[in-house]
Amino acid sequence: MIRDTSHSFGWISILLHWSSAITTLFLFGLGIYLTSYGYYSPDYLEIAHLHYALGMILLAVVAVRLLWRLSSKTPASLSKKLPIKISVFLTKFLLYSFLVAILVSGYFICTAEGQSIAVFNLVQIPSFILLDTPQLNAAGLTHKYLAWALFGLVILHAGAALVHHFKGDKTLMRMIKPQKASDKEAN
């Protein structure tokens, strides 16, 4: 099953979800490493350029993912409880919002002085706007603090998925492999 249905995510949504999740966590770890690493260390720029390139790839994946979500059927919630439905909606909204803001602020940081971003020497992402020092500092703080907020939200999201899983519903399994209509399980 490639496309989403009213009861299950399809392979496209699943692959977009997990590729975004893994890349986001890798970039978070790489960002932590870079901030603890000395700027004048021998391979700092190589690691930084990996961070920039992966960030631009993730931005493209997130854009595709948002377009897919807007054009594809969303599986119905397994919960019938309104507070849970609201918390799921808010969590997804914040995950997407924080991720987009982190990626856009990262782009602004990298291109603040007019330089482009080389994505593995295959594509150059040009600078569209120059930032002065206060704007660059604001982008840096946005990038840093939203990354930590996103990390906390990801832990909450993963923890909730595990709680649902161990309570016996199919919330987590729906994001691991497409479910047949007979596999549908509601709370």
Disulfide bonds with the S-S distance in Angstrom:
none
